[in-house]
Amino acid sequence: MIALTATNLVVLMLGLMQPLDIMLNGLAIVNLIIAAGIAVEFCGHYVWFYAKARADWCFRLLLTPIVFAFANSPAETGLTLDDGLDELVTKVAAANPNTVVVLNNAEPVLMPWLDDVAAVLEMLYPNQEGGWATADLLLGNSVPQGRLPVTYPASLASTMTRNPDYPERVATESGNATFSEGLDIGYRWYVHTNTSVLFPFGYGLSYTSFEYSNPNFAAASPSQQQSPSGLNYEVSCSPDDADAVFSVSFKVTNTGSVKGVEVPQVYIGPPADAASTYPDAQFAAIALVGFANVELEAGASTSVSIGIREKQLSFYNVNTTSWEVAKGERPVYISKNAEDAVFSGHVQV
């Protein structure tokens, strides 16, 4: 038995099992649980009876079990968590509905237990400072403010490469797969095909709530309409782009009781008559053109303005081998994520 205290430096040899007696200020682990409300438990994979027993015990003490789950290569295993962790979460949540799941994964995963847990904290791979960041978020010292950079599908069959409606995209025995979706990749494909998802691109929650109001879609001021040096598809992170040709403005209010961070997003759709006006061009169903990071105290409000630049209104003309601004009326969406538009409007290009 190795006794750990705040001043101990203990070196463990890889491959050897070591029993640990965790101490804090001279208190053993049982006393630590009662004093601080936090317990650290180590158990091997598949020890469901042990995990369930601990969950039952926590439930009686009105504590919250936290399951740290990981997935190294979910795409290779059908978007599941590693080593039977989905079953572990299911069993712990069945014993204690206050269960919180912390995810460390590189790609989207399915969550068959989602309706049975109290919360999910998606940390992805936060690297060296991830432990401190996770603790701060769980304890309320920081507020969640990240947004999903990818779409989390509702099922494996609903993903772009596994959808039975597009068999050409599944690799055959020859190893060949044909991708025919054009610009509608990632979140754009799910929106274009109206496919249900678990969590959409850009999704994220905070410890408070927000309300949007006073939308306005207008041409940018002359001082903002500077010609860009080159055309490419970049996402605007700045709410006041120097080369914006249109400005999308609105008001954001923190309607909750604590400080929080909201990330409003602006998306744009194709020209209304794109098929006839630009028959050789491709336009995505929707495309992210800008977003803002808004931190507000409880009850506070602020005005947000996100610019749309000329390069984001352009397409590549294969006939002239050059970029060209697509003229016409374009739909614009003020959204919380790729599938939750709060307001919609139009700009005339």
C-alpha positions as CSV (number, residue, x, y, z in Angstrom):
1,M,0.0,0.0,0.0
2,I,1.3,3.5,-1.0
3,A,0.0,6.4,1.0
4,L,-0.2,9.6,-1.0
5,T,-0.2,13.0,0.6
6,A,0.1,16.5,-0.8
7,T,3.9,16.4,-0.2
8,N,4.6,12.9,-1.6
9,L,6.4,12.3,-4.9
10,V,5.5,8.7,-5.9
11,V,7.0,7.0,-9.0
12,L,4.9,4.1,-10.3
13,M,6.4,1.5,-12.6
14,L,4.6,0.9,-15.9
15,G,2.9,-2.5,-16.0
16,L,2.6,-3.0,-12.2
17,M,-0.7,-2.7,-10.4
18,Q,-0.4,-0.4,-7.3
19,P,-3.1,0.0,-4.7
20,L,-3.5,3.7,-3.8
21,D,-4.7,5.2,-0.5
22,I,-5.6,8.8,-1.5
23,M,-5.1,11.3,1.3
24,L,-5.9,15.0,1.6
25,N,-4.7,16.9,4.7
26,G,-4.4,13.6,6.6
27,L,-7.9,12.5,5.7
28,A,-8.4,9.0,4.1
29,I,-10.5,8.7,1.0
30,V,-13.8,7.9,2.8
31,N,-13.4,11.0,5.0
32,L,-12.4,13.0,1.9
33,I,-15.6,12.1,0.2
34,I,-17.6,13.4,3.1
35,A,-15.5,16.5,3.6
36,A,-15.0,17.6,0.0
37,G,-17.8,15.9,-1.9
38,I,-15.4,14.4,-4.4
39,A,-14.2,10.9,-4.7
40,V,-11.6,9.4,-7.1
41,E,-12.2,5.8,-8.0
42,F,-10.0,3.5,-10.2
43,C,-11.5,0.4,-11.7
44,G,-10.6,-1.8,-14.7
45,H,-12.6,-2.1,-17.9
46,Y,-15.9,-4.1,-17.8
47,V,-16.2,-4.0,-14.0
48,W,-19.8,-3.1,-14.3
49,F,-20.9,-4.4,-10.9
50,Y,-18.3,-2.2,-9.2
51,A,-19.2,0.9,-11.1
52,K,-22.9,0.3,-10.5
53,A,-22.3,-0.2,-6.8
54,R,-20.4,3.1,-6.6
55,A,-23.2,4.8,-8.4
56,D,-25.8,3.5,-6.0
57,W,-23.7,4.7,-3.1
58,C,-23.3,8.1,-4.6
59,F,-27.1,8.3,-5.2
60,R,-27.8,7.7,-1.5
61,L,-25.5,10.5,-0.6
62,L,-27.0,12.8,-3.3
63,L,-23.6,13.0,-5.1
64,T,-23.0,13.1,-8.8
65,P,-21.0,10.3,-10.4
66,I,-18.8,11.6,-13.3
67,V,-17.8,9.1,-16.0
68,F,-14.7,10.1,-18.1
69,A,-15.1,8.3,-21.4
70,F,-12.8,8.3,-24.4
71,A,-12.8,7.2,-28.1
72,N,-9.5,7.0,-30.0
73,S,-10.8,6.1,-33.5
74,P,-14.6,6.0,-33.3
75,A,-14.9,6.1,-37.1
76,E,-13.3,2.6,-37.2
77,T,-15.6,1.2,-34.5
78,G,-18.9,2.6,-35.7
79,L,-18.8,5.9,-33.7
80,T,-18.9,4.1,-30.3
81,L,-16.8,4.8,-27.2
82,D,-13.8,2.6,-26.6
83,D,-13.8,-0.7,-24.6
84,G,-17.4,-1.0,-23.8
85,L,-17.7,2.4,-22.2
86,D,-21.2,3.0,-23.7
87,E,-22.4,0.1,-21.6
88,L,-20.6,1.4,-18.5
89,V,-22.3,4.8,-18.9
90,T,-25.7,3.1,-19.4
91,K,-25.3,1.0,-16.2
92,V,-24.0,3.9,-14.0
93,A,-26.8,6.2,-15.3
94,A,-29.4,3.5,-14.6
95,A,-28.3,3.6,-10.9
96,N,-27.9,7.3,-10.7
97,P,-29.7,9.8,-13.0
98,N,-27.4,12.6,-11.8
99,T,-24.5,11.0,-13.8
100,V,-22.3,13.4,-15.8
101,V,-20.3,12.2,-18.8
102,V,-17.0,13.9,-19.8
103,L,-15.9,13.0,-23.3
104,N,-12.4,12.9,-24.7
105,N,-12.5,12.0,-28.3
106,A,-11.1,13.1,-31.7
107,E,-14.3,12.5,-33.8
108,P,-18.0,12.5,-33.2
109,V,-19.5,9.6,-31.2
110,L,-23.0,8.2,-30.8
111,M,-24.6,8.6,-27.4
112,P,-27.2,5.9,-26.9
113,W,-27.3,6.9,-23.2
114,L,-27.9,10.6,-23.8
115,D,-31.5,10.7,-22.4
116,D,-30.4,8.9,-19.3
117,V,-27.6,11.2,-18.0
118,A,-27.8,14.7,-16.4
119,A,-25.2,16.3,-18.6
120,V,-22.5,15.7,-21.2
121,L,-19.3,17.8,-21.2
122,E,-17.5,17.5,-24.6
123,M,-13.8,18.3,-24.1
124,L,-12.5,16.6,-27.2
125,Y,-8.6,16.5,-26.8
126,P,-7.8,19.5,-24.7
127,N,-4.1,18.4,-24.2
128,Q,-1.8,19.5,-21.4
129,E,-4.1,21.9,-19.5
130,G,-7.2,19.8,-20.2
131,G,-7.5,18.5,-16.6
132,W,-7.5,21.9,-15.1
133,A,-10.0,23.2,-17.7
134,T,-12.3,20.2,-17.1
135,A,-12.3,20.7,-13.4
136,D,-13.0,24.4,-13.7
137,L,-16.0,23.7,-15.9
138,L,-17.4,21.0,-13.7
139,L,-17.0,23.1,-10.6
140,G,-18.5,26.2,-12.1
141,N,-15.3,28.2,-12.0
142,S,-15.5,28.7,-15.7
143,V,-18.5,28.7,-18.1
144,P,-18.6,26.5,-21.2
145,Q,-18.3,28.6,-24.4
146,G,-17.0,26.2,-27.1
147,R,-19.1,25.2,-30.1
148,L,-18.9,21.9,-32.0
149,P,-16.7,22.1,-35.1
150,V,-18.4,19.1,-36.6
151,T,-21.8,17.5,-36.8
152,Y,-22.7,14.7,-34.4
153,P,-24.9,12.2,-36.4
154,A,-28.0,10.5,-34.9
155,S,-26.9,7.1,-36.2
156,L,-24.1,5.5,-38.2
157,A,-26.5,4.9,-41.1
158,S,-27.3,8.6,-41.3
159,T,-23.7,9.7,-42.0
160,M,-22.8,10.9,-45.4
161,T,-20.6,7.9,-46.2
162,R,-22.9,5.2,-44.8
163,N,-26.3,6.5,-46.1
164,P,-27.9,3.6,-48.1
165,D,-29.3,6.2,-50.5
166,Y,-25.8,6.9,-51.8
167,P,-24.2,3.4,-52.2
168,E,-21.4,4.8,-54.4
169,R,-19.9,6.5,-51.4
170,V,-19.2,3.2,-49.6
171,A,-15.9,1.6,-50.4
172,T,-16.3,-1.5,-52.5
173,E,-14.0,-4.6,-52.6
174,S,-11.8,-2.6,-54.9
175,G,-11.4,0.1,-52.3
176,N,-13.1,2.8,-54.4
177,A,-15.6,5.2,-53.2
178,T,-17.3,8.0,-55.2
179,F,-18.1,11.3,-53.5
180,S,-20.9,13.1,-55.3
181,E,-22.0,15.7,-52.8
182,G,-20.1,18.6,-54.3
183,L,-19.8,21.5,-51.9
184,D,-22.4,20.0,-49.5
185,I,-19.9,18.4,-47.2
186,G,-19.9,18.2,-43.4
187,Y,-22.7,20.2,-41.9
188,R,-23.8,21.5,-45.3
189,W,-24.8,17.9,-46.4
190,Y,-27.0,17.3,-43.3
191,V,-28.8,20.6,-43.9
192,H,-29.1,20.0,-47.7
193,T,-30.6,16.5,-47.2
194,N,-32.7,17.4,-44.1
195,T,-31.0,14.6,-42.2
196,S,-31.7,14.5,-38.5
197,V,-28.6,14.8,-36.3
198,L,-27.8,14.3,-32.6
199,F,-26.0,17.7,-32.4
200,P,-25.6,20.1,-35.3
201,F,-22.4,21.9,-36.3
202,G,-21.9,25.0,-34.1
203,Y,-24.0,23.6,-31.2
204,G,-23.0,24.4,-27.6
205,L,-24.6,25.3,-24.3
206,S,-23.7,27.6,-21.4
207,Y,-24.7,27.8,-17.8
208,T,-27.2,30.5,-18.7
209,S,-29.6,31.4,-21.5
210,F,-29.6,34.0,-24.3
211,E,-32.2,35.9,-26.3
212,Y,-31.7,37.5,-29.7
213,S,-33.6,40.6,-30.9
214,N,-33.6,43.6,-33.3
215,P,-32.2,41.9,-36.4
216,N,-31.0,44.1,-39.3
217,F,-29.6,43.1,-42.7
218,A,-28.1,46.0,-44.6
219,A,-25.2,47.1,-46.8
220,A,-22.1,48.0,-44.9
221,S,-21.0,51.6,-44.5
222,P,-18.7,52.9,-47.3
223,S,-15.7,52.9,-44.9
224,Q,-16.1,49.1,-44.6
225,Q,-16.4,48.4,-48.4
226,Q,-12.8,48.0,-49.2
227,S,-11.9,45.6,-52.0
228,P,-10.2,42.5,-50.8
229,S,-6.8,41.6,-52.1
230,G,-7.8,38.1,-53.0
231,L,-10.9,35.9,-53.0
232,N,-11.0,32.7,-50.9
233,Y,-13.4,31.1,-48.5
234,E,-12.4,32.1,-45.0
235,V,-14.6,32.2,-42.0
236,S,-14.9,35.7,-40.5
237,C,-14.2,35.7,-36.8
238,S,-14.4,39.5,-36.5
239,P,-17.7,41.3,-36.1
240,D,-16.5,44.4,-37.9
241,D,-14.5,43.3,-40.9
242,A,-12.8,46.1,-42.8
243,D,-13.8,44.6,-46.2
244,A,-17.4,43.8,-45.4
245,V,-20.0,44.6,-48.1
246,F,-23.0,43.7,-45.9
247,S,-23.6,44.0,-42.2
248,V,-25.8,41.7,-40.1
249,S,-26.6,43.3,-36.8
250,F,-28.7,42.2,-33.8
251,K,-29.0,42.4,-30.0
252,V,-28.0,39.6,-27.6
253,T,-29.3,39.5,-24.0
254,N,-28.2,37.2,-21.2
255,T,-31.6,36.2,-19.8
256,G,-30.2,33.8,-17.1
257,S,-28.9,34.3,-13.6
258,V,-25.1,33.9,-14.2
259,K,-22.5,35.2,-16.5
260,G,-22.1,33.3,-19.8
261,V,-20.7,33.3,-23.3
262,E,-22.8,33.1,-26.4
263,V,-21.5,32.4,-30.0
264,P,-24.0,33.8,-32.5
265,Q,-23.4,32.7,-36.1
266,V,-24.4,34.0,-39.5
267,Y,-25.0,31.7,-42.5
268,I,-25.8,32.5,-46.1
269,G,-27.6,30.5,-48.7
270,P,-27.3,30.4,-52.5
271,P,-28.9,33.0,-54.9
272,A,-32.6,32.4,-55.4
273,D,-32.2,31.9,-59.2
274,A,-28.8,30.2,-59.1
275,A,-29.8,27.2,-61.2
276,S,-30.8,29.4,-64.2
277,T,-28.3,32.3,-63.7
278,Y,-25.3,30.2,-62.9
279,P,-26.0,26.7,-64.3
280,D,-22.3,25.6,-64.1
281,A,-21.7,26.9,-60.6
282,Q,-22.0,25.0,-57.3
283,F,-23.5,26.6,-54.2
284,A,-23.7,25.1,-50.7
285,A,-27.1,24.8,-49.1
286,I,-25.8,27.1,-46.3
287,A,-22.4,28.4,-45.5
288,L,-21.0,29.9,-42.4
289,V,-19.8,33.4,-43.1
290,G,-19.1,34.8,-39.6
291,F,-19.5,34.4,-35.9
292,A,-18.9,36.4,-32.7
293,N,-17.9,35.5,-29.1
294,V,-20.1,37.4,-26.7
295,E,-19.5,37.4,-23.0
296,L,-22.3,38.9,-20.9
297,E,-23.1,39.3,-17.2
298,A,-26.5,38.1,-16.1
299,G,-29.2,40.5,-17.4
300,A,-26.8,42.4,-19.7
301,S,-27.2,43.1,-23.4
302,T,-25.0,44.1,-26.3
303,S,-25.2,44.8,-29.9
304,V,-23.5,42.5,-32.3
305,S,-22.5,43.2,-35.9
306,I,-21.1,40.5,-38.2
307,G,-19.9,41.4,-41.7
308,I,-20.3,39.5,-45.0
309,R,-17.4,40.0,-47.3
310,E,-17.2,40.0,-51.1
311,K,-15.1,36.8,-51.2
312,Q,-17.9,35.0,-49.3
313,L,-20.4,35.9,-51.9
314,S,-18.2,34.5,-54.7
315,F,-17.9,31.2,-56.6
316,Y,-15.2,29.8,-58.8
317,N,-16.2,30.1,-62.5
318,V,-14.7,27.0,-64.3
319,N,-15.3,28.6,-67.7
320,T,-13.3,31.8,-67.0
321,T,-11.0,30.1,-64.4
322,S,-11.6,33.0,-62.0
323,W,-13.6,33.9,-58.9
324,E,-16.9,35.7,-59.6
325,V,-19.4,37.4,-57.3
326,A,-22.8,35.7,-57.5
327,K,-25.4,38.4,-58.1
328,G,-29.0,38.2,-56.9
329,E,-30.9,37.9,-53.7
330,R,-29.2,35.8,-51.0
331,P,-30.9,34.4,-47.9
332,V,-29.1,35.2,-44.6
333,Y,-29.6,33.5,-41.3
334,I,-28.8,34.6,-37.7
335,S,-28.4,31.3,-35.9
336,K,-27.3,29.6,-32.7
337,N,-25.9,26.7,-34.8
338,A,-26.2,25.3,-38.3
339,E,-29.8,24.1,-37.8
340,D,-31.2,26.6,-35.4
341,A,-31.9,29.9,-37.2
342,V,-33.3,32.6,-34.9
343,F,-33.9,35.2,-37.6
344,S,-33.7,35.1,-41.4
345,G,-33.5,37.9,-44.0
346,H,-32.1,38.7,-47.4
347,V,-29.4,40.8,-49.0
348,Q,-29.3,41.9,-52.6
349,V,-25.9,41.4,-54.2
